[in-house]
Amino acid sequence: MGVPAFYRWLAEKYPLIVSDVVEEEAVEIEGIKIPVDTSKPNPNDLEYDNLYLDMNGIIHPCFHPEDRPSPTTFEEVFQCMFDYIDRLFVMVRPRKLLYMAIDGVAPRAKMNQQRSRRFRSAKDASDAAAEEEKLREEFEREGRKLPPKIDSQVFDSNVITPGTEFMGVLSIALQYYVHLRLNHDVGWKNVKVILSDANVPGEGEHKIMSYIRLQRNIPGFDPNTRHCLYGLDADLIMLGLATHEVHFSILREVVFTPGQQDKCFLCGQMGHMAADCEGKAKKRAGEFDEKGDGFVKKPYQFLHIWILREYLEFEMRIPNPPFEIDLERIVDDFIFICFFVGNDFLPHMPTLEIREGAINLLMAVYKKEFRSLDGYLTDGCKVLILTLILDFGMPPNLKRVEQFIQAIGSFEDKIFQKRTRLHQTRQAERIKGDKARKRRMDDAAPTVQPESLVPVERFSGSRLASAPVPSPFQPSDGVGSAPHQKARRLSSGSSIGAAIVDVENSLEPDENENKEELKTKLKELIREKSDAFNSDTHEEDKVKLGEPGWRERYYEEKFSVTTIEEMERIRKDVVLKYTEGLCWVMHYYMEGVCSWQWFYPYHYAPFASDLKDLGELDIKFELGTPFKPFNQLLGVFPAASSHALPERYRTLMTDPNSPIIDFYPTDFEVDMNGKRYSWQGIAKLPFIDERRLLEAVSEVEFTLTDEEKRRNSRMCDMLFIATSHRLAELIFSLDNHCRQLSARERIDLKVQIKPELSDGMNGYLTPCSGETHPPIFRSPMEGMEDILANQVICCIYRLPDVHSHITRPPPGVIFPKKIVNIGDLKPPPPLWHEDNGRRPMHNNNYNNNHYNNNNNHYNNNQGRQNPPGSLSGLHLGDAAHRLVTNSLQTRTDRHGYQAADGHHQQHHHGHGYNQPPYAPQVPYQYGGYNAPPHGVQDYAPPQSRQPPYQSRGGYQPRGASGRFPSDPYPVQSRGGGHHRDNRGGGGYSGGYNQHHQQQQQHWDGQGGEEHYNNQRGYGGGQHHRQQGGDRNRRGGSHHHHDQGPRHHRY
């Protein structure tokens, strides 16, 4: 599912679900940084029990950080990750559990997407390297010096895949980090830490969901556990809804639109806008500006699932329902219908585009058809009650889904026709614009410039508001080089007042400036080449959706059929496999993997109108087992990334005589499929034949070393706690009991956790093969200190026994006070295919029916909203404000607003009401239950801080790891001795070979900030409810300091 599009749609439609994170910053006293005391109350007026980290959303940004120079070693990546996790921990401050989940081997259904992404990544890297080499040669011819290229361990981000050496070393580094914090940070003292690394099968977010589901509805479970999940995938919102846990929040970075940050378009520097620009060249900090601090930390936001549920209760209200509506079943159906607009396991259906209001259409059709459906589309994990070769009952028919999707399909002609019209209009406007720009360039003549004046666009980073972006490589011939010259912009192409520029040191660019210019031009070239609009030979649209015969042409072009009979045969199989996929995805979200081997075997999806005769389909799945890590690497890696595999495996990808060499094409077709940018196209790669791959592997697997066998093994989660934790006595007792047992006996032993000792956590403990409580934990990185007098113990954690997921809030849950009412819902928008673009009439009355039954339209055309993507009201005002701020020489404050007295009040808005959500002034609502909320404390913002952490220094990479024991393959164990010659020495290994059990954008924030001092601001369009009941517009208030990392969204 498109991350920015879905998150933006959700947050704009339901603004109260989002609240800005209030961050408390570390302070520096006499050069010593004093970290935040995380044992103090959370300044967000929210106390969370559990924090879950989808670690791949942290690893990827740390390969390309925005708050520091690009890393060149694994150790630099690890340090960036440590800082990243520290910042998240300070925001959330979990009191019971921190769960860190790294992606392990994924189900085969996900490998298609992983394969496409990694092949594209390798191809893009190759193209970028070729373009960079050309630019370097161009610079050399012009006499411009560039710093030499630096060798890097992190040149290939594809190594962020289970089984690589990087992932093995990462596990050790994270173990060290956990020990460091549990030993020295008082806020971690009572927190249990679970690390599920890349040797534990499953995607990170789904391992987290398995943990949450299997903790529910068993003895000791607290129904009012407060969860916070960090990650960048929009899927996390659906997964949060699917848990049916009420107290659930998603934490993520704010997604900015281009130009919304406080970046000056004149000098290109952060921290001020054009109105405040003094024209000074950026001062370097360090020889190559490596110590520069021109980075702004991205703010974060909470998305609260319990408020989203309130919105859905109103939004999905059924007119004249045939029976009493169950909100929990409605939520499950909402999750299911959203799969039609995109997911990671099925290709995009051509009928529906989220940017064309597809979710609005799905919701409108669902509500209109509900009465005739005579029931819900789903029943928990059993989409339409699906059949498995397991114990999930007998198969019913799929007629409800068929009726629903056929109603969607009835709009296909209108959707395709409008899409075609808009595409033709955009093409015509683009051609017209290109011609106009060419005429302006031909007619432009430079104005006379005095010798003492130089044009602004000469200088690196300068930008003109209404002219084409100038090349950063404009020469400076004929311009005086005396320092301290002042210049006023007189050149043609500029239309906004004069800008005074200090040209000191800017006319003699050094190596670092040349390097930055090269990076800028390289990005421009790559983007231009990926833009189909810039191609002289446009890909012909042979399908011509919207014109008669589009269905036949689609199957002929996309599925290579030549006869009507063949088309019908392929269509039926595509429909079967796509329907299987819908069932597979729903089960994956609700219960976990129902088949490790199933995948969708086509590059393209059917039309909505093709999904018919579903009642005749026989949907069955076999559970199977996950791939081994090296087998997955062979299945998803291009040959360019073969360096991350053992030598004999590498030859399978590169040797022309390899029996599977056809799996690794050096070039492949990218079908633009009507899209603009190449990354949006479809990579037509051959699908992996599992039988052939396993046969090839069987010929080389015996050559693996002990270390490679360990990397290729399946393992278990690791649990870390401080020795002062109540659960520690049980772990010590278990370790003492197992000292005389053999390795095999230790593997089979497990002890059930007592929830009263573990803050309500259930499951089993198994001793690790290494030392449970090493007195010294050796640092895996040069420059970082060993942990002396270690007070942390480790063991293997196993999930509770599999049981069915009950898709409703558990008994005893206390619902927060409701803050959403029907007036908070925006009027229903016009359906995209019915919106003719006329200026909407003003009519804000809410239409409960959301459609006009008299003319079969799903909306009332009176009172329509502006078309999607347009700006109006405060959004338009904010855009205008930014334009003016960037254009006029008015003095503004650091947030971009004209300051009356030079001061700003700081208001931190919560999540919809001005009090802790777990201590409202009125009783919670759960039947007649009026017990006080669980764990309510009304804290003031923390003031005190703890002493600094143990110091951390820089470090250099060490040699290869040898820390794991060489147990007979395939029985692998976690653990090892703590010696200097081991990679990480003090690391644990997380368990043994196990039989795997089935385990049942921010929207584009318009505006900077708005304060409530009875003055009008240019806030960004989020409703905020005061306690008195009145609603005020709230801007996206992002108060943050410039200390700490600024992170990149992956």
Buried (B, 14 or more C-beta within 10 A) or exposed (E): BBBBBBBBBBBBBBBBBBBBBBBBBBEEEEEEEBBBBBBBBBBBBBBBBBBBBBBBBBBBBBBEBBBBBEBBBBBBBBBBBBBBBBBBBBBBBBBBBBBBBBBBBBBBBBBBBBBBBBBBBBBBBEBBEEBBEEBBEEBEEEEBEBEEEEEEBBBBBBBBBBBBBBBBBBBBBBBBBBBBBBBBBEBBBBBBBBBBBBBBBBBBBBBBBBBBBBBBBBEBBBBBBBBBBBBBBBBBBBBBBBBBBBBBBBBBBBBBBEEBBBBBBBBBBBBBBBBBBEBBBBEBEEEBBEEBEBBBBBBBBBBBBBBBBBBBBBBBBBEEEEEEBEBBBBBBBBBBBBBBBBBBBBBBBBBBBBEBBBBBBBBBBBBBBBEEBEEBBBBBBBBBBBBBEBEBEEBBEBBBBBBBBBBBBEBBBBBBBBBBEEBEEEEEEEEEEEEEEEEEEEEEEEEEBEEEBBBBBBBBBBBBBEBEEBEBBEEBEEBBEEEEBEBBBBBEBBEBEEBEBBBEBBBEBBBBBBBBBBEBBBEEBBEEBBEBEEEEEEBEBEBBBBEEEBBEBBBBBBBEBEEEEBBEEBBBBBBBBBBBBBBBBBBBBBBBBBBBBBBBEBBBBBBBBBBBEBBEBEBBBEBBEBBBBBBBBBBBBBBBBBBBBBEBBBBBBEEEEBEBBEBBBEEBEBBBBBBBEBEBBBBBBEBBEBEEBBEBBEEBBEEBEBBBBBBBBBBBBBBBBBBEBEBBEBBBEBBEEBEEEEEEEBBEBBBEBEBEBBBBBBBBBBBBBBBBBBEEBBBBBEEBEBBEEBBBBBBBBBBBEBEEBBBBBBEEBBBBBBBBEEEBBBBBBBBBBBBEEEEBEEEEEEBEBBBBEEEEBBBBBBBBBBBBEEBEEBBBBBBEBBEEBBBEEEEBEBBBBEEEEEEBEEEBBBBBBEEBBBBBEEBBBBEEEEEEBBBEEEEEEBEEBBEEBBEBEEBEBBEEBBBBBEBEBEEBBBBBBBEEEBBBBBBBBBBBBBEBEBBBBBBBBBBBBBBBEEEEBBBBBBBBBEEEEEEEBBBBBBBBEBEBBBBBBB
